[in-house]
Amino acid sequence: MTALSRYRLRLQRKRFLVRAWRKSRALTPVENRTDYIRPRDVLCFATIRNELARLPYFLEYYRDRGIQHFLFVDNDSDDGTRAYLAAQPDCSIWTCAESYKRARFGMDWLNHLLGKYGHGHWCLTVDCDEFLVYPFVDTRPINALTDWLEASSIKSFGTMLLDMYPKGQIGAFSYPSGCDPFETSCWFDSGNYMIQKNPSFGNLWIQGGPRARVFFADDPKSAPALNKIPLVRWQRGYAYASSTHMLLPRGLNLVYDEWGGEKTSGILLHAKFTDAFQEKTEEEVQRREHFANSKEYRAYLAALETDRGPNFWMQFSEKFINWRQLEILGLMSKGNWA
C-alpha cells in the first residue's frame, strides 16, 4: 500500500469519527448504567428497532456466554422495546428518531458509543438476530477467548455470517418470544461461498449461502456480504467503516492468515428467517432506510409472493450440531487455541 493510500485511509477514519460525534447529538439517554461497567467487562453494542420478540433470547444467550453489559441504540421503536430494555439492570439504552440511513445505517451512533464507553474493553457489535459461536463456546465463557486473544496480541476476531433456516417455507414456523430460534431454524449451507480480498481495506469479502441462491440467483455479486469483524479490543480512534464488515485502522481487518495457516475465527449464526420476515421486509421496503434504497429488501419482497415465503432447504442442507461441526466443514477455526 502506498503512502498516499495510507494517508487517505487516515483521513477517512477522521471523517468517520467526526460524523460519529455530530450524529451523537441526536442520541437521548433512556437509561445510562455505564457507571457499573468494570475494567475487564466484555461489552455488547447493537442498534435495534422493534425487536421486542427477539430480545429475551438475545440477552439470555449472551449473558450465558459472559457478556457483562449491553449498550443499545433504539431507532424509534413503537413495540415496547425501550421499556423492556430500561427494566434490564445490565442494559444501557439511548433512543434516536433520526434517519438510520443518514447515520451510515446506525454505525455513526455505535462508533460514538464504542469510543466513549468501549475504550480498553473487548466489544462485541452485532445485530439482534446474530449469535456468536466461537471455539469451545459450549464450555468456555467469552472472557476465555478474549484473554487468549489479548495474550496472543490479537486485537480483532473475525467471523462469517451463517444464514440459518427451517426445513420448509420460512413463514410456516412461528417464533414465540424468548425461545431459541435455532430449534426450528437449524439448517444452513455448508458450501456455495465466494471469497475475495478487498484491496483498499485488506478485509475478506464473502458472499453466497441461501440468500445468494434464492434471492440473487441471477446476480450473485449483489448478494449481501457475510464477512464480519464483530469482536474488537476497542481503542479511541477506531471506527467501523461499513457495518461490521471492516474497520479502520486497516490492520484490524487482517483476521485471516495470508501464509497458509489458520487464524482463530468464529461464526455468527443468523436468525433472520422467522415467520415475521415478510412483515419486516414489507416495512423496510417502505422505509427505504437500508443500503441502496433497501435494494436487498426489495429482492426479498419479490421472492415473497408465495403464501408463506420461500423454502431454502435442499438435499445438501446441513443440520447444525455444534461448533466442532462448523470447524470440520471449514467455516471457522480454533487455530492455535487449545
C-alpha positions in Angstrom: 0.0 0.0 0.0 1.4 3.4 -1.0 1.9 6.3 1.4 -0.9 8.2 -0.3 -3.3 5.3 0.2 -2.5 5.2 3.9 -2.9 8.9 4.2 -6.3 8.7 2.5 -7.5 6.0 4.9 -6.3 8.1 7.9 -8.4 11.0 6.6 -11.4 8.7 6.1 -11.1 7.4 9.6 -11.1 11.0 10.9 -14.2 11.8 8.9 -16.0 8.7 10.4 -15.0 9.9 13.9 -16.3 13.5 13.2 -19.5 12.1 11.8 -19.9 9.9 14.9 -19.5 13.0 17.2 -22.0 15.0 15.1 -24.6 12.2 15.0 -24.3 11.5 18.7 -26.1 14.8 19.5 -29.3 13.1 18.3 -29.0 10.4 20.9 -31.2 10.7 24.0 -30.4 8.5 27.0 -33.2 6.4 28.4 -31.2 4.5 30.9 -27.4 5.0 31.2 -26.0 2.5 33.6 -22.4 2.6 32.2 -21.1 3.6 35.6 -21.5 0.0 36.6 -19.1 -1.2 33.8 -16.0 -2.8 35.3 -12.5 -2.7 33.7 -12.5 -6.3 32.4 -16.1 -6.5 31.3 -16.8 -7.6 27.7 -19.5 -5.3 26.3 -22.1 -5.8 23.6 -23.3 -2.9 21.3 -26.3 -3.0 19.0 -28.7 -0.7 17.1 -32.3 -2.0 17.2 -35.8 -1.2 16.1 -38.9 -3.1 17.1 -37.1 -6.2 18.4 -39.2 -6.9 21.5 -39.8 -10.5 20.4 -36.1 -11.3 19.9 -34.6 -9.5 22.9 -35.3 -12.1 25.7 -33.4 -14.9 24.0 -30.7 -12.5 22.7 -30.0 -11.3 26.2 -30.1 -14.8 27.6 -27.7 -16.2 25.0 -25.1 -13.5 25.6 -25.4 -13.4 29.3 -24.8 -17.1 29.4 -21.6 -16.6 27.5 -20.3 -13.9 29.8 -21.3 -10.5 28.3 -21.5 -8.2 31.3 -23.1 -5.1 29.9 -25.3 -4.2 26.8 -25.4 -0.8 25.1 -28.3 -0.3 22.7 -29.4 2.5 20.4 -33.1 2.2 19.8 -34.1 3.8 16.5 -37.7 4.9 17.4 -39.3 1.6 18.3 -43.0 1.5 19.0 -43.4 -2.1 20.2 -42.3 -1.7 23.8 -38.6 -2.4 23.1 -37.4 0.7 25.1 -39.5 -0.1 28.2 -38.3 -3.7 28.2 -34.6 -2.8 28.0 -35.0 0.0 30.5 -36.0 -2.6 33.0 -32.9 -4.7 32.5 -30.2 -3.9 35.1 -27.3 -4.8 32.7 -28.5 -2.7 29.8 -27.9 1.0 28.9 -30.2 2.4 26.2 -30.3 5.5 24.1 -33.1 6.5 21.7 -32.9 8.3 18.4 -35.7 9.2 16.0 -33.4 10.4 13.2 -32.7 8.5 9.9 -30.9 5.2 10.3 -29.6 5.6 6.7 -28.2 9.0 7.3 -26.3 7.7 10.3 -24.5 5.3 8.0 -27.0 2.6 8.9 -26.5 3.1 12.6 -22.7 2.9 12.6 -22.2 6.6 13.4 -24.2 6.1 16.6 -22.3 3.0 17.6 -18.9 4.4 16.7 -19.6 7.2 19.2 -20.7 4.8 22.0 -17.8 2.5 21.3 -15.3 5.3 21.5 -16.9 6.7 24.7 -17.6 3.6 26.7 -15.8 0.8 24.9 -12.2 2.1 25.1 -10.0 -0.5 26.6 -12.7 -3.2 26.5 -13.4 -6.2 24.3 -16.5 -5.1 22.5 -19.0 -7.2 20.6 -21.0 -5.4 17.9 -23.9 -7.4 16.5 -27.5 -7.2 15.3 -30.3 -8.6 17.4 -30.5 -11.7 15.2 -26.8 -12.5 15.2 -25.4 -15.1 17.7 -21.7 -15.5 18.1 -20.2 -19.0 18.0 -16.5 -19.3 18.9 -14.2 -22.3 19.5 -15.2 -24.1 22.8 -18.3 -21.9 23.1 -20.1 -24.8 24.8 -17.5 -25.0 27.6 -15.7 -21.6 27.9 -17.0 -18.1 28.5 -16.2 -15.3 26.1 -13.6 -13.9 28.6 -11.6 -17.1 28.0 -11.5 -16.2 24.3 -10.7 -12.5 24.8 -8.0 -13.3 27.4 -6.3 -15.7 24.9 -6.6 -13.2 22.0 -5.1 -10.5 24.2 -2.2 -12.8 25.3 -1.6 -13.5 21.6 -1.5 -9.8 20.7 -4.6 -10.2 18.6 -6.9 -7.1 18.6 -9.8 -8.3 16.4 -11.7 -11.5 15.8 -13.3 -12.4 12.5 -16.4 -14.4 11.7 -18.6 -15.4 8.8 -22.4 -14.7 9.0 -24.1 -18.1 8.6 -27.8 -17.8 7.5 -29.9 -20.4 9.3 -33.3 -21.5 8.0 -36.0 -24.1 8.7 -36.9 -27.2 6.7 -39.9 -25.9 4.8 -41.3 -22.4 3.9 -39.9 -19.9 6.3 -43.3 -18.4 7.2 -44.7 -21.7 8.3 -42.8 -21.7 11.6 -43.9 -19.3 14.3 -41.3 -17.8 16.6 -42.5 -17.5 20.3 -40.7 -14.7 22.1 -37.9 -15.9 24.3 -37.4 -19.2 22.5 -34.3 -20.4 20.8 -34.7 -19.6 17.1 -32.4 -22.4 16.2 -34.8 -25.1 17.4 -36.5 -24.8 14.1 -34.1 -22.7 12.0 -31.3 -25.3 12.4 -30.3 -25.8 8.8 -27.5 -24.0 6.8 -25.5 -24.1 3.6 -22.1 -25.6 4.1 -20.8 -24.5 0.7 -21.6 -22.1 -2.1 -19.5 -19.2 -0.8 -17.3 -16.8 -2.8 -14.3 -15.1 -1.1 -12.2 -12.2 -2.4 -9.9 -9.7 -0.8 -10.7 -6.0 -0.6 -7.5 -4.3 -1.8 -8.3 -1.0 -0.1 -9.2 -2.2 3.4 -7.5 -5.6 3.4 -10.5 -7.4 4.6 -12.0 -10.5 3.1 -15.4 -10.1 1.2 -17.6 -13.2 1.5 -20.9 -13.8 -0.4 -23.1 -16.7 -1.0 -25.3 -19.1 1.0 -29.1 -19.4 0.8 -29.8 -15.8 0.2 -27.5 -15.8 -2.8 -29.0 -18.9 -4.4 -32.7 -18.0 -3.7 -32.9 -14.2 -3.8 -29.9 -13.3 -6.0 -29.5 -16.4 -8.3 -29.3 -14.2 -11.4 -26.8 -11.7 -9.8 -24.8 -13.4 -7.0 -22.4 -10.4 -6.8 -25.4 -8.4 -5.4 -25.9 -10.8 -2.6 -25.3 -9.5 1.0 -21.8 -9.6 2.4 -21.2 -12.3 5.0 -17.8 -11.3 6.4 -17.9 -9.7 9.9 -15.4 -8.5 12.5 -17.7 -8.2 15.5 -15.3 -8.6 18.4 -12.6 -6.0 18.8 -10.3 -4.8 21.7 -11.6 -1.2 21.2 -9.5 1.9 21.4 -10.5 5.5 20.9 -9.8 6.4 17.3 -11.1 3.1 15.9 -14.1 3.2 13.6 -16.3 0.8 11.8 -16.2 1.8 8.1 -19.1 -0.3 6.7 -21.4 -2.1 9.2 -19.1 -4.6 11.0 -17.6 -5.7 7.7 -14.5 -3.7 8.0 -12.7 -1.2 10.3 -10.1 1.4 10.4 -7.2 1.3 11.2 -6.7 -1.1 8.3 -4.7 -3.7 10.3 -7.8 -4.7 12.3 -9.2 -6.3 9.2 -6.4 -8.9 9.0 -8.4 -11.6 10.8 -7.0 -14.3 8.4 -3.6 -15.9 7.7 -2.1 -15.0 4.4 0.7 -17.6 4.7 -1.2 -20.8 4.6 -2.1 -21.2 8.3 -5.3 -20.7 10.1 -6.2 -17.9 12.5 -8.8 -18.5 15.2 -12.2 -17.5 13.9 -15.9 -17.9 14.6 -19.4 -17.8 13.2 -22.4 -15.5 13.6 -25.5 -17.7 13.4 -28.1 -15.5 11.7 -31.7 -16.0 12.8 -33.2 -13.6 10.3 -35.7 -16.0 8.7 -38.7 -16.4 11.1 -42.4 -16.0 10.4 -42.0 -12.2 10.9 -39.6 -12.0 7.9 -42.3 -10.9 5.4 -43.8 -8.3 7.6 -40.3 -6.9 8.4 -39.4 -6.9 4.7 -42.5 -5.0 3.7 -41.8 -2.4 6.4 -38.2 -1.9 5.3 -39.1 -1.6 1.6 -41.5 1.2 2.6 -39.0 2.9 4.9 -36.1 2.9 2.4 -33.6 3.2 5.3 -31.3 0.4 4.2 -28.4 0.3 1.7 -29.2 1.4 -1.9 -32.8 2.3 -1.0 -33.4 -1.1 0.5 -32.3 -3.0 -2.7 -31.7 -6.1 -0.7 -35.2 -6.0 0.9 -36.8 -5.3 -2.5 -35.2 -8.5 -3.7 -36.6 -10.4 -0.7 -40.1 -8.9 -1.3 -40.0 -10.0 -5.0 -39.4 -13.6 -3.8 -42.1 -13.5 -1.1 -45.1 -13.8 -3.4 -45.9 -17.3 -2.2 -48.2 -17.6 0.8 -45.5 -18.5 3.4 -42.4 -17.4 1.7 -39.5 -19.3 0.1 -38.1 -22.6 1.1 -34.3 -22.5 1.5 -34.0 -26.2 2.4 -32.5 -28.5 -0.2 -30.9 -32.0 -0.2 -27.4 -30.6 0.5 -28.5 -28.5 3.5 -26.6 -29.3 6.8 -28.3 -29.5 10.2 -26.5 -27.6 12.9 -24.9 -29.7 15.6 -22.1 -27.7 17.3 -19.1 -25.5 16.7 -16.9 -28.5 16.0 -19.1 -29.4 13.1 -18.5 -25.9 11.7 -14.8 -26.3 12.1 -14.8 -29.6 10.3 -16.7 -28.0 7.4 -14.0 -25.3 7.2 -16.4 -22.4 8.2 -14.5 -21.5 11.4 -11.2 -22.4 13.1 -9.8 -22.8 16.6 -6.3 -22.0 15.1 -3.7 -22.3 17.9 -6.2 -22.0 20.7 -6.3 -25.3 22.6 
